[in-house]
Amino acid sequence: ALSVDEAREILEGSPGIALIDERRDGGYATPVECVGEDGVFVSRLRADPTVKHGLNLWVVSDNLRKGAALN
């Protein structure tokens, strides 16, 4: 099992990942903020009540940079 707090700590310390997870309107990353960026943005980190030990999170990046240009 991995708690939300443990996942948050791991993601915050991972190179190339930006955790933007403020529980307020606009406190999450969208594709608009990722254009031209090399990193991967993670938001809305939550426990998944439908799966034992599950986590839900929103992941977004500039796919032209991360998926094509940087590989």
PDB file of N, H, CA, C and O in Angstrom:
ATOM      1  N   ALA A   1       0.834  -1.192   0.000  1.00  0.00           N
ATOM      2  CA  ALA A   1       0.000   0.000   0.000  1.00  0.00           C
ATOM      3  C   ALA A   1       0.878   1.255   0.000  1.00  0.00           C
ATOM      4  O   ALA A   1       1.942   1.288   0.619  1.00  0.00           O
ATOM      5  N   LEU A   2       0.415   2.264  -0.695  1.00  0.00           N
ATOM      6  H   LEU A   2      -0.449   2.237  -1.198  1.00  0.00           H
ATOM      7  CA  LEU A   2       1.109   3.549  -0.771  1.00  0.00           C
ATOM      8  C   LEU A   2       0.080   4.632  -0.465  1.00  0.00           C
ATOM      9  O   LEU A   2      -0.919   4.766  -1.172  1.00  0.00           O
ATOM     10  N   SER A   3       0.325   5.387   0.568  1.00  0.00           N
ATOM     11  H   SER A   3       1.136   5.278   1.142  1.00  0.00           H
ATOM     12  CA  SER A   3      -0.621   6.438   0.942  1.00  0.00           C
ATOM     13  C   SER A   3      -0.473   7.642   0.004  1.00  0.00           C
ATOM     14  O   SER A   3       0.524   7.779  -0.705  1.00  0.00           O
ATOM     15  N   VAL A   4      -1.472   8.494   0.021  1.00  0.00           N
ATOM     16  H   VAL A   4      -2.281   8.383   0.597  1.00  0.00           H
ATOM     17  CA  VAL A   4      -1.425   9.719  -0.775  1.00  0.00           C
ATOM     18  C   VAL A   4      -0.242  10.577  -0.337  1.00  0.00           C
ATOM     19  O   VAL A   4       0.447  11.159  -1.174  1.00  0.00           O
ATOM     20  N   ASP A   5      -0.008  10.658   0.960  1.00  0.00           N
ATOM     21  H   ASP A   5      -0.568  10.185   1.641  1.00  0.00           H
ATOM     22  CA  ASP A   5       1.119  11.460   1.455  1.00  0.00           C
ATOM     23  C   ASP A   5       2.459  10.893   0.997  1.00  0.00           C
ATOM     24  O   ASP A   5       3.360  11.652   0.637  1.00  0.00           O
ATOM     25  N   GLU A   6       2.600   9.562   1.006  1.00  0.00           N
ATOM     26  H   GLU A   6       1.869   8.946   1.297  1.00  0.00           H
ATOM     27  CA  GLU A   6       3.848   8.943   0.529  1.00  0.00           C
ATOM     28  C   GLU A   6       4.029   9.185  -0.965  1.00  0.00           C
ATOM     29  O   GLU A   6       5.132   9.491  -1.417  1.00  0.00           O
ATOM     30  N   ALA A   7       2.957   9.051  -1.725  1.00  0.00           N
ATOM     31  H   ALA A   7       2.060   8.803  -1.358  1.00  0.00           H
ATOM     32  CA  ALA A   7       3.030   9.307  -3.170  1.00  0.00           C
ATOM     33  C   ALA A   7       3.403  10.757  -3.434  1.00  0.00           C
ATOM     34  O   ALA A   7       4.223  11.043  -4.307  1.00  0.00           O
ATOM     35  N   ARG A   8       2.804  11.673  -2.681  1.00  0.00           N
ATOM     36  H   ARG A   8       2.138  11.442  -1.972  1.00  0.00           H
ATOM     37  CA  ARG A   8       3.113  13.095  -2.823  1.00  0.00           C
ATOM     38  C   ARG A   8       4.605  13.349  -2.576  1.00  0.00           C
ATOM     39  O   ARG A   8       5.250  14.076  -3.332  1.00  0.00           O
ATOM     40  N   GLU A   9       5.140  12.751  -1.526  1.00  0.00           N
ATOM     41  H   GLU A   9       4.616  12.160  -0.912  1.00  0.00           H
ATOM     42  CA  GLU A   9       6.559  12.925  -1.191  1.00  0.00           C
ATOM     43  C   GLU A   9       7.459  12.391  -2.308  1.00  0.00           C
ATOM     44  O   GLU A   9       8.448  13.030  -2.668  1.00  0.00           O
ATOM     45  N   ILE A  10       7.123  11.242  -2.844  1.00  0.00           N
ATOM     46  H   ILE A  10       6.320  10.723  -2.551  1.00  0.00           H
ATOM     47  CA  ILE A  10       7.920  10.652  -3.932  1.00  0.00           C
ATOM     48  C   ILE A  10       7.864  11.544  -5.167  1.00  0.00           C
ATOM     49  O   ILE A  10       8.894  11.822  -5.780  1.00  0.00           O
ATOM     50  N   LEU A  11       6.665  11.993  -5.531  1.00  0.00           N
ATOM     51  H   LEU A  11       5.829  11.768  -5.033  1.00  0.00           H
ATOM     52  CA  LEU A  11       6.518  12.831  -6.724  1.00  0.00           C
ATOM     53  C   LEU A  11       7.235  14.166  -6.570  1.00  0.00           C
ATOM     54  O   LEU A  11       7.854  14.652  -7.517  1.00  0.00           O
ATOM     55  N   GLU A  12       7.154  14.759  -5.383  1.00  0.00           N
ATOM     56  H   GLU A  12       6.651  14.364  -4.614  1.00  0.00           H
ATOM     57  CA  GLU A  12       7.829  16.050  -5.158  1.00  0.00           C
ATOM     58  C   GLU A  12       9.343  15.932  -5.284  1.00  0.00           C
ATOM     59  O   GLU A  12      10.010  16.903  -5.641  1.00  0.00           O
ATOM     60  N   GLY A  13       9.892  14.758  -4.995  1.00  0.00           N
ATOM     61  H   GLY A  13       9.350  13.969  -4.705  1.00  0.00           H
ATOM     62  CA  GLY A  13      11.336  14.566  -5.074  1.00  0.00           C
ATOM     63  C   GLY A  13      11.820  13.978  -6.379  1.00  0.00           C
ATOM     64  O   GLY A  13      13.009  13.691  -6.523  1.00  0.00           O
ATOM     65  N   SER A  14      10.930  13.794  -7.330  1.00  0.00           N
ATOM     66  H   SER A  14       9.965  14.027  -7.213  1.00  0.00           H
ATOM     67  CA  SER A  14      11.300  13.161  -8.593  1.00  0.00           C
ATOM     68  C   SER A  14      11.684  14.203  -9.636  1.00  0.00           C
ATOM     69  O   SER A  14      10.921  15.135  -9.889  1.00  0.00           O
ATOM     70  N   PRO A  15      12.865  14.055 -10.246  1.00  0.00           N
ATOM     71  CA  PRO A  15      13.280  15.014 -11.276  1.00  0.00           C
ATOM     72  C   PRO A  15      12.362  14.937 -12.493  1.00  0.00           C
ATOM     73  O   PRO A  15      11.942  13.854 -12.899  1.00  0.00           O
ATOM     74  N   GLY A  16      12.062  16.083 -13.061  1.00  0.00           N
ATOM     75  H   GLY A  16      12.403  16.963 -12.731  1.00  0.00           H
ATOM     76  CA  GLY A  16      11.238  16.136 -14.256  1.00  0.00           C
ATOM     77  C   GLY A  16       9.743  16.138 -13.987  1.00  0.00           C
ATOM     78  O   GLY A  16       8.947  16.204 -14.925  1.00  0.00           O
ATOM     79  N   ILE A  17       9.345  16.066 -12.713  1.00  0.00           N
ATOM     80  H   ILE A  17       9.991  16.013 -11.951  1.00  0.00           H
ATOM     81  CA  ILE A  17       7.929  16.069 -12.355  1.00  0.00           C
ATOM     82  C   ILE A  17       7.632  17.312 -11.526  1.00  0.00           C
ATOM     83  O   ILE A  17       8.355  17.640 -10.586  1.00  0.00           O
ATOM     84  N   ALA A  18       6.563  17.987 -11.893  1.00  0.00           N
ATOM     85  H   ALA A  18       5.976  17.720 -12.657  1.00  0.00           H
ATOM     86  CA  ALA A  18       6.088  19.134 -11.121  1.00  0.00           C
ATOM     87  C   ALA A  18       4.734  18.760 -10.539  1.00  0.00           C
ATOM     88  O   ALA A  18       3.780  18.522 -11.280  1.00  0.00           O
ATOM     89  N   LEU A  19       4.647  18.709  -9.227  1.00  0.00           N
ATOM     90  H   LEU A  19       5.422  18.903  -8.625  1.00  0.00           H
ATOM     91  CA  LEU A  19       3.392  18.410  -8.559  1.00  0.00           C
ATOM     92  C   LEU A  19       2.681  19.717  -8.262  1.00  0.00           C
ATOM     93  O   LEU A  19       3.161  20.531  -7.473  1.00  0.00           O
ATOM     94  N   ILE A  20       1.538  19.915  -8.895  1.00  0.00           N
ATOM     95  H   ILE A  20       1.148  19.254  -9.536  1.00  0.00           H
ATOM     96  CA  ILE A  20       0.722  21.105  -8.694  1.00  0.00           C
ATOM     97  C   ILE A  20      -0.639  20.608  -8.223  1.00  0.00           C
ATOM     98  O   ILE A  20      -1.484  20.231  -9.036  1.00  0.00           O
ATOM     99  N   ASP A  21      -0.847  20.609  -6.930  1.00  0.00           N
ATOM    100  H   ASP A  21      -0.161  20.915  -6.269  1.00  0.00           H
ATOM    101  CA  ASP A  21      -2.033  19.962  -6.373  1.00  0.00           C
ATOM    102  C   ASP A  21      -2.597  20.788  -5.225  1.00  0.00           C
ATOM    103  O   ASP A  21      -2.529  20.392  -4.061  1.00  0.00           O
ATOM    104  N   GLU A  22      -3.144  21.924  -5.569  1.00  0.00           N
ATOM    105  H   GLU A  22      -3.199  22.245  -6.514  1.00  0.00           H
ATOM    106  CA  GLU A  22      -3.781  22.784  -4.575  1.00  0.00           C
ATOM    107  C   GLU A  22      -5.276  22.546  -4.648  1.00  0.00           C
ATOM    108  O   GLU A  22      -5.862  22.598  -5.729  1.00  0.00           O
ATOM    109  N   ARG A  23      -5.886  22.292  -3.536  1.00  0.00           N
ATOM    110  H   ARG A  23      -5.410  22.249  -2.657  1.00  0.00           H
ATOM    111  CA  ARG A  23      -7.315  21.957  -3.522  1.00  0.00           C
ATOM    112  C   ARG A  23      -8.165  23.222  -3.524  1.00  0.00           C
ATOM    113  O   ARG A  23      -8.810  23.582  -2.540  1.00  0.00           O
ATOM    114  N   ARG A  24      -8.129  23.877  -4.688  1.00  0.00           N
ATOM    115  H   ARG A  24      -7.605  23.585  -5.488  1.00  0.00           H
ATOM    116  CA  ARG A  24      -8.925  25.088  -4.916  1.00  0.00           C
ATOM    117  C   ARG A  24      -9.139  25.199  -6.421  1.00  0.00           C
ATOM    118  O   ARG A  24      -8.451  24.538  -7.198  1.00  0.00           O
ATOM    119  N   ASP A  25     -10.080  26.024  -6.828  1.00  0.00           N
ATOM    120  H   ASP A  25     -10.639  26.561  -6.196  1.00  0.00           H
ATOM    121  CA  ASP A  25     -10.305  26.240  -8.252  1.00  0.00           C
ATOM    122  C   ASP A  25      -9.015  26.737  -8.903  1.00  0.00           C
ATOM    123  O   ASP A  25      -8.397  27.686  -8.421  1.00  0.00           O
ATOM    124  N   GLY A  26      -8.617  26.099  -9.989  1.00  0.00           N
ATOM    125  H   GLY A  26      -9.119  25.327 -10.380  1.00  0.00           H
ATOM    126  CA  GLY A  26      -7.409  26.489 -10.701  1.00  0.00           C
ATOM    127  C   GLY A  26      -6.126  25.989 -10.076  1.00  0.00           C
ATOM    128  O   GLY A  26      -5.047  26.372 -10.529  1.00  0.00           O
ATOM    129  N   GLY A  27      -6.193  25.153  -9.060  1.00  0.00           N
ATOM    130  H   GLY A  27      -7.070  24.842  -8.693  1.00  0.00           H
ATOM    131  CA  GLY A  27      -5.000  24.661  -8.377  1.00  0.00           C
ATOM    132  C   GLY A  27      -4.451  23.379  -8.962  1.00  0.00           C
ATOM    133  O   GLY A  27      -3.920  22.538  -8.237  1.00  0.00           O
ATOM    134  N   TYR A  28      -4.578  23.222 -10.277  1.00  0.00           N
ATOM    135  H   TYR A  28      -5.010  23.906 -10.866  1.00  0.00           H
ATOM    136  CA  TYR A  28      -4.109  22.017 -10.946  1.00  0.00           C
ATOM    137  C   TYR A  28      -3.573  22.391 -12.325  1.00  0.00           C
ATOM    138  O   TYR A  28      -3.909  23.444 -12.868  1.00  0.00           O
ATOM    139  N   ALA A  29      -2.748  21.528 -12.877  1.00  0.00           N
ATOM    140  H   ALA A  29      -2.475  20.673 -12.436  1.00  0.00           H
ATOM    141  CA  ALA A  29      -2.148  21.782 -14.191  1.00  0.00           C
ATOM    142  C   ALA A  29      -3.125  21.413 -15.296  1.00  0.00           C
ATOM    143  O   ALA A  29      -3.906  20.471 -15.167  1.00  0.00           O
ATOM    144  N   THR A  30      -3.067  22.166 -16.377  1.00  0.00           N
ATOM    145  H   THR A  30      -2.432  22.931 -16.482  1.00  0.00           H
ATOM    146  CA  THR A  30      -3.840  21.855 -17.578  1.00  0.00           C
ATOM    147  C   THR A  30      -2.876  21.820 -18.764  1.00  0.00           C
ATOM    148  O   THR A  30      -1.740  22.281 -18.642  1.00  0.00           O
ATOM    149  N   PRO A  31      -3.303  21.288 -19.899  1.00  0.00           N
ATOM    150  CA  PRO A  31      -2.420  21.255 -21.064  1.00  0.00           C
ATOM    151  C   PRO A  31      -1.917  22.631 -21.489  1.00  0.00           C
ATOM    152  O   PRO A  31      -0.827  22.737 -22.051  1.00  0.00           O
ATOM    153  N   VAL A  32      -2.680  23.674 -21.235  1.00  0.00           N
ATOM    154  H   VAL A  32      -3.566  23.588 -20.778  1.00  0.00           H
ATOM    155  CA  VAL A  32      -2.270  25.031 -21.618  1.00  0.00           C
ATOM    156  C   VAL A  32      -0.975  25.428 -20.910  1.00  0.00           C
ATOM    157  O   VAL A  32      -0.092  26.019 -21.532  1.00  0.00           O
ATOM    158  N   GLU A  33      -0.851  25.111 -19.617  1.00  0.00           N
ATOM    159  H   GLU A  33      -1.568  24.631 -19.113  1.00  0.00           H
ATOM    160  CA  GLU A  33       0.360  25.477 -18.872  1.00  0.00           C
ATOM    161  C   GLU A  33       1.582  24.657 -19.283  1.00  0.00           C
ATOM    162  O   GLU A  33       2.712  25.038 -18.980  1.00  0.00           O
ATOM    163  N   CYS A  34       1.367  23.547 -19.963  1.00  0.00           N
ATOM    164  H   CYS A  34       0.448  23.237 -20.210  1.00  0.00           H
ATOM    165  CA  CYS A  34       2.468  22.635 -20.285  1.00  0.00           C
ATOM    166  C   CYS A  34       3.121  22.895 -21.630  1.00  0.00           C
ATOM    167  O   CYS A  34       4.187  22.348 -21.910  1.00  0.00           O
ATOM    168  N   VAL A  35       2.514  23.708 -22.457  1.00  0.00           N
ATOM    169  H   VAL A  35       1.648  24.153 -22.229  1.00  0.00           H
ATOM    170  CA  VAL A  35       3.044  23.958 -23.798  1.00  0.00           C
ATOM    171  C   VAL A  35       4.463  24.518 -23.695  1.00  0.00           C
ATOM    172  O   VAL A  35       4.707  25.508 -23.005  1.00  0.00           O
ATOM    173  N   GLY A  36       5.381  23.873 -24.387  1.00  0.00           N
ATOM    174  H   GLY A  36       5.183  23.069 -24.948  1.00  0.00           H
ATOM    175  CA  GLY A  36       6.768  24.322 -24.409  1.00  0.00           C
ATOM    176  C   GLY A  36       7.590  23.910 -23.205  1.00  0.00           C
ATOM    177  O   GLY A  36       8.761  24.278 -23.114  1.00  0.00           O
ATOM    178  N   GLU A  37       7.021  23.164 -22.283  1.00  0.00           N
ATOM    179  H   GLU A  37       6.070  22.865 -22.356  1.00  0.00           H
ATOM    180  CA  GLU A  37       7.737  22.718 -21.081  1.00  0.00           C
ATOM    181  C   GLU A  37       8.233  21.289 -21.263  1.00  0.00           C
ATOM    182  O   GLU A  37       7.584  20.483 -21.930  1.00  0.00           O
ATOM    183  N   ASP A  38       9.378  20.976 -20.673  1.00  0.00           N
ATOM    184  H   ASP A  38       9.905  21.631 -20.131  1.00  0.00           H
ATOM    185  CA  ASP A  38       9.932  19.630 -20.767  1.00  0.00           C
ATOM    186  C   ASP A  38       9.378  18.686 -19.702  1.00  0.00           C
ATOM    187  O   ASP A  38       9.397  17.469 -19.889  1.00  0.00           O
ATOM    188  N   GLY A  39       8.897  19.213 -18.616  1.00  0.00           N
ATOM    189  H   GLY A  39       8.881  20.201 -18.464  1.00  0.00           H
ATOM    190  CA  GLY A  39       8.487  18.386 -17.490  1.00  0.00           C
ATOM    191  C   GLY A  39       7.126  17.744 -17.657  1.00  0.00           C
ATOM    192  O   GLY A  39       6.385  18.020 -18.601  1.00  0.00           O
ATOM    193  N   VAL A  40       6.824  16.874 -16.702  1.00  0.00           N
ATOM    194  H   VAL A  40       7.425  16.649 -15.935  1.00  0.00           H
ATOM    195  CA  VAL A  40       5.522  16.232 -16.595  1.00  0.00           C
ATOM    196  C   VAL A  40       4.835  16.830 -15.372  1.00  0.00           C
ATOM    197  O   VAL A  40       5.426  16.908 -14.295  1.00  0.00           O
ATOM    198  N   PHE A  41       3.601  17.245 -15.544  1.00  0.00           N
ATOM    199  H   PHE A  41       3.121  17.181 -16.419  1.00  0.00           H
ATOM    200  CA  PHE A  41       2.862  17.893 -14.471  1.00  0.00           C
ATOM    201  C   PHE A  41       1.834  16.919 -13.903  1.00  0.00           C
ATOM    202  O   PHE A  41       1.076  16.296 -14.645  1.00  0.00           O
ATOM    203  N   VAL A  42       1.821  16.800 -12.586  1.00  0.00           N
ATOM    204  H   VAL A  42       2.437  17.307 -11.983  1.00  0.00           H
ATOM    205  CA  VAL A  42       0.903  15.902 -11.893  1.00  0.00           C
ATOM    206  C   VAL A  42       0.018  16.737 -10.985  1.00  0.00           C
ATOM    207  O   VAL A  42       0.498  17.603 -10.253  1.00  0.00           O
ATOM    208  N   SER A  43      -1.283  16.468 -11.041  1.00  0.00           N
ATOM    209  H   SER A  43      -1.673  15.764 -11.636  1.00  0.00           H
ATOM    210  CA  SER A  43      -2.258  17.190 -10.235  1.00  0.00           C
ATOM    211  C   SER A  43      -3.333  16.228  -9.746  1.00  0.00           C
ATOM    212  O   SER A  43      -3.401  15.073 -10.165  1.00  0.00           O
ATOM    213  N   ARG A  44      -4.159  16.731  -8.858  1.00  0.00           N
ATOM    214  H   ARG A  44      -4.104  17.669  -8.516  1.00  0.00           H
ATOM    215  CA  ARG A  44      -5.343  16.038  -8.357  1.00  0.00           C
ATOM    216  C   ARG A  44      -5.033  14.640  -7.815  1.00  0.00           C
ATOM    217  O   ARG A  44      -5.728  13.674  -8.131  1.00  0.00           O
ATOM    218  N   LEU A  45      -4.009  14.548  -7.018  1.00  0.00           N
ATOM    219  H   LEU A  45      -3.445  15.333  -6.761  1.00  0.00           H
ATOM    220  CA  LEU A  45      -3.607  13.289  -6.395  1.00  0.00           C
ATOM    221  C   LEU A  45      -4.616  12.936  -5.303  1.00  0.00           C
ATOM    222  O   LEU A  45      -4.801  13.696  -4.353  1.00  0.00           O
ATOM    223  N   ARG A  46      -5.265  11.780  -5.445  1.00  0.00           N
ATOM    224  H   ARG A  46      -5.115  11.163  -6.217  1.00  0.00           H
ATOM    225  CA  ARG A  46      -6.303  11.352  -4.512  1.00  0.00           C
ATOM    226  C   ARG A  46      -6.259   9.843  -4.319  1.00  0.00           C
ATOM    227  O   ARG A  46      -5.742   9.117  -5.170  1.00  0.00           O
ATOM    228  N   ALA A  47      -6.796   9.376  -3.209  1.00  0.00           N
ATOM    229  H   ALA A  47      -7.216   9.965  -2.519  1.00  0.00           H
ATOM    230  CA  ALA A  47      -7.013   7.943  -3.016  1.00  0.00           C
ATOM    231  C   ALA A  47      -8.170   7.515  -3.908  1.00  0.00           C
ATOM    232  O   ALA A  47      -9.141   8.255  -4.067  1.00  0.00           O
ATOM    233  N   ASP A  48      -8.072   6.332  -4.487  1.00  0.00           N
ATOM    234  H   ASP A  48      -7.284   5.731  -4.358  1.00  0.00           H
ATOM    235  CA  ASP A  48      -9.131   5.787  -5.325  1.00  0.00           C
ATOM    236  C   ASP A  48      -9.992   4.854  -4.479  1.00  0.00           C
ATOM    237  O   ASP A  48      -9.539   3.774  -4.099  1.00  0.00           O
ATOM    238  N   PRO A  49     -11.214   5.252  -4.183  1.00  0.00           N
ATOM    239  CA  PRO A  49     -12.052   4.431  -3.308  1.00  0.00           C
ATOM    240  C   PRO A  49     -12.563   3.153  -3.971  1.00  0.00           C
ATOM    241  O   PRO A  49     -13.134   2.299  -3.293  1.00  0.00           O
ATOM    242  N   THR A  50     -12.369   3.006  -5.285  1.00  0.00           N
ATOM    243  H   THR A  50     -11.905   3.700  -5.835  1.00  0.00           H
ATOM    244  CA  THR A  50     -12.888   1.840  -5.991  1.00  0.00           C
ATOM    245  C   THR A  50     -11.885   0.702  -6.110  1.00  0.00           C
ATOM    246  O   THR A  50     -12.252  -0.404  -6.507  1.00  0.00           O
ATOM    247  N   VAL A  51     -10.622   0.956  -5.772  1.00  0.00           N
ATOM    248  H   VAL A  51     -10.323   1.855  -5.449  1.00  0.00           H
ATOM    249  CA  VAL A  51      -9.564  -0.039  -5.923  1.00  0.00           C
ATOM    250  C   VAL A  51      -8.750  -0.102  -4.631  1.00  0.00           C
ATOM    251  O   VAL A  51      -8.308   0.929  -4.124  1.00  0.00           O
ATOM    252  N   LYS A  52      -8.556  -1.290  -4.108  1.00  0.00           N
ATOM    253  H   LYS A  52      -8.915  -2.128  -4.520  1.00  0.00           H
ATOM    254  CA  LYS A  52      -7.738  -1.436  -2.908  1.00  0.00           C
ATOM    255  C   LYS A  52      -6.328  -0.932  -3.206  1.00  0.00           C
ATOM    256  O   LYS A  52      -5.705  -1.354  -4.181  1.00  0.00           O
ATOM    257  N   HIS A  53      -5.838  -0.048  -2.381  1.00  0.00           N
ATOM    258  H   HIS A  53      -6.344   0.295  -1.590  1.00  0.00           H
ATOM    259  CA  HIS A  53      -4.498   0.554  -2.520  1.00  0.00           C
ATOM    260  C   HIS A  53      -4.357   1.399  -3.782  1.00  0.00           C
ATOM    261  O   HIS A  53      -3.238   1.627  -4.240  1.00  0.00           O
ATOM    262  N   GLY A  54      -5.457   1.866  -4.351  1.00  0.00           N
ATOM    263  H   GLY A  54      -6.367   1.681  -3.979  1.00  0.00           H
ATOM    264  CA  GLY A  54      -5.401   2.629  -5.596  1.00  0.00           C
ATOM    265  C   GLY A  54      -5.221   4.119  -5.364  1.00  0.00           C
ATOM    266  O   GLY A  54      -5.620   4.658  -4.332  1.00  0.00           O
ATOM    267  N   LEU A  55      -4.618   4.769  -6.337  1.00  0.00           N
ATOM    268  H   LEU A  55      -4.294   4.332  -7.176  1.00  0.00           H
ATOM    269  CA  LEU A  55      -4.462   6.226  -6.359  1.00  0.00           C
ATOM    270  C   LEU A  55      -4.971   6.752  -7.695  1.00  0.00           C
ATOM    271  O   LEU A  55      -4.833   6.091  -8.724  1.00  0.00           O
ATOM    272  N   ASN A  56      -5.544   7.912  -7.674  1.00  0.00           N
ATOM    273  H   ASN A  56      -5.656   8.449  -6.838  1.00  0.00           H
ATOM    274  CA  ASN A  56      -5.916   8.630  -8.891  1.00  0.00           C
ATOM    275  C   ASN A  56      -5.060   9.874  -8.984  1.00  0.00           C
ATOM    276  O   ASN A  56      -4.777  10.518  -7.974  1.00  0.00           O
ATOM    277  N   LEU A  57      -4.646  10.214 -10.194  1.00  0.00           N
ATOM    278  H   LEU A  57      -4.876   9.691 -11.014  1.00  0.00           H
ATOM    279  CA  LEU A  57      -3.924  11.456 -10.401  1.00  0.00           C
ATOM    280  C   LEU A  57      -4.081  11.893 -11.844  1.00  0.00           C
ATOM    281  O   LEU A  57      -4.316  11.082 -12.739  1.00  0.00           O
ATOM    282  N   TRP A  58      -3.946  13.189 -12.048  1.00  0.00           N
ATOM    283  H   TRP A  58      -3.755  13.848 -11.321  1.00  0.00           H
ATOM    284  CA  TRP A  58      -4.043  13.802 -13.364  1.00  0.00           C
ATOM    285  C   TRP A  58      -2.623  14.070 -13.834  1.00  0.00           C
ATOM    286  O   TRP A  58      -1.857  14.735 -13.137  1.00  0.00           O
ATOM    287  N   VAL A  59      -2.265  13.565 -14.998  1.00  0.00           N
ATOM    288  H   VAL A  59      -2.888  13.025 -15.564  1.00  0.00           H
ATOM    289  CA  VAL A  59      -0.920  13.738 -15.546  1.00  0.00           C
ATOM    290  C   VAL A  59      -1.030  14.413 -16.906  1.00  0.00           C
ATOM    291  O   VAL A  59      -1.811  13.988 -17.757  1.00  0.00           O
ATOM    292  N   VAL A  60      -0.247  15.462 -17.104  1.00  0.00           N
ATOM    293  H   VAL A  60       0.387  15.807 -16.412  1.00  0.00           H
ATOM    294  CA  VAL A  60      -0.292  16.183 -18.365  1.00  0.00           C
ATOM    295  C   VAL A  60       1.119  16.655 -18.723  1.00  0.00           C
ATOM    296  O   VAL A  60       1.926  16.969 -17.849  1.00  0.00           O
ATOM    297  N   SER A  61       1.396  16.697 -20.027  1.00  0.00           N
ATOM    298  H   SER A  61       0.741  16.442 -20.738  1.00  0.00           H
ATOM    299  CA  SER A  61       2.693  17.190 -20.496  1.00  0.00           C
ATOM    300  C   SER A  61       2.530  17.691 -21.930  1.00  0.00           C
ATOM    301  O   SER A  61       1.497  17.478 -22.565  1.00  0.00           O
ATOM    302  N   ASP A  62       3.550  18.348 -22.415  1.00  0.00           N
ATOM    303  H   ASP A  62       4.389  18.522 -21.900  1.00  0.00           H
ATOM    304  CA  ASP A  62       3.597  18.736 -23.821  1.00  0.00           C
ATOM    305  C   ASP A  62       4.094  17.507 -24.579  1.00  0.00           C
ATOM    306  O   ASP A  62       5.292  17.227 -24.591  1.00  0.00           O
ATOM    307  N   ASN A  63       3.186  16.784 -25.202  1.00  0.00           N
ATOM    308  H   ASN A  63       2.212  17.012 -25.192  1.00  0.00           H
ATOM    309  CA  ASN A  63       3.540  15.517 -25.838  1.00  0.00           C
ATOM    310  C   ASN A  63       4.512  15.659 -26.999  1.00  0.00           C
ATOM    311  O   ASN A  63       5.238  14.715 -27.312  1.00  0.00           O
ATOM    312  N   LEU A  64       4.539  16.808 -27.636  1.00  0.00           N
ATOM    313  H   LEU A  64       3.949  17.574 -27.382  1.00  0.00           H
ATOM    314  CA  LEU A  64       5.513  17.001 -28.709  1.00  0.00           C
ATOM    315  C   LEU A  64       6.925  17.080 -28.153  1.00  0.00           C
ATOM    316  O   LEU A  64       7.873  16.625 -28.792  1.00  0.00           O
ATOM    317  N   ARG A  65       7.069  17.656 -26.964  1.00  0.00           N
ATOM    318  H   ARG A  65       6.298  18.025 -26.444  1.00  0.00           H
ATOM    319  CA  ARG A  65       8.392  17.735 -26.355  1.00  0.00           C
ATOM    320  C   ARG A  65       8.730  16.454 -25.612  1.00  0.00           C
ATOM    321  O   ARG A  65       9.770  15.848 -25.869  1.00  0.00           O
ATOM    322  N   LYS A  66       7.886  16.040 -24.713  1.00  0.00           N
ATOM    323  H   LYS A  66       7.041  16.532 -24.505  1.00  0.00           H
ATOM    324  CA  LYS A  66       8.179  14.881 -23.886  1.00  0.00           C
ATOM    325  C   LYS A  66       8.101  13.589 -24.670  1.00  0.00           C
ATOM    326  O   LYS A  66       8.914  12.687 -24.468  1.00  0.00           O
ATOM    327  N   GLY A  67       7.130  13.492 -25.564  1.00  0.00           N
ATOM    328  H   GLY A  67       6.469  14.225 -25.727  1.00  0.00           H
ATOM    329  CA  GLY A  67       6.939  12.250 -26.291  1.00  0.00           C
ATOM    330  C   GLY A  67       7.752  12.119 -27.559  1.00  0.00           C
ATOM    331  O   GLY A  67       7.978  11.002 -28.023  1.00  0.00           O
ATOM    332  N   ALA A  68       8.196  13.215 -28.132  1.00  0.00           N
ATOM    333  H   ALA A  68       8.012  14.122 -27.755  1.00  0.00           H
ATOM    334  CA  ALA A  68       8.884  13.148 -29.413  1.00  0.00           C
ATOM    335  C   ALA A  68      10.275  13.783 -29.370  1.00  0.00           C
ATOM    336  O   ALA A  68      11.266  13.119 -29.673  1.00  0.00           O
ATOM    337  N   ALA A  69      10.352  15.030 -29.007  1.00  0.00           N
ATOM    338  H   ALA A  69       9.546  15.569 -28.761  1.00  0.00           H
ATOM    339  CA  ALA A  69      11.606  15.780 -29.117  1.00  0.00           C
ATOM    340  C   ALA A  69      12.676  15.332 -28.123  1.00  0.00           C
ATOM    341  O   ALA A  69      13.863  15.359 -28.450  1.00  0.00           O
ATOM    342  N   LEU A  70      12.288  14.928 -26.937  1.00  0.00           N
ATOM    343  H   LEU A  70      11.324  14.906 -26.672  1.00  0.00           H
ATOM    344  CA  LEU A  70      13.273  14.600 -25.910  1.00  0.00           C
ATOM    345  C   LEU A  70      13.678  13.125 -25.871  1.00  0.00           C
ATOM    346  O   LEU A  70      14.585  12.755 -25.125  1.00  0.00           O
ATOM    347  N   ASN A  71      13.032  12.301 -26.645  1.00  0.00           N
ATOM    348  H   ASN A  71      12.295  12.602 -27.251  1.00  0.00           H
ATOM    349  CA  ASN A  71      13.360  10.860 -26.618  1.00  0.00           C
ATOM    350  C   ASN A  71      14.560  10.552 -27.463  1.00  0.00           C
ATOM    351  O   ASN A  71      14.971   9.395 -27.553  1.00  0.00           O
TER     352      ASN A  71
END
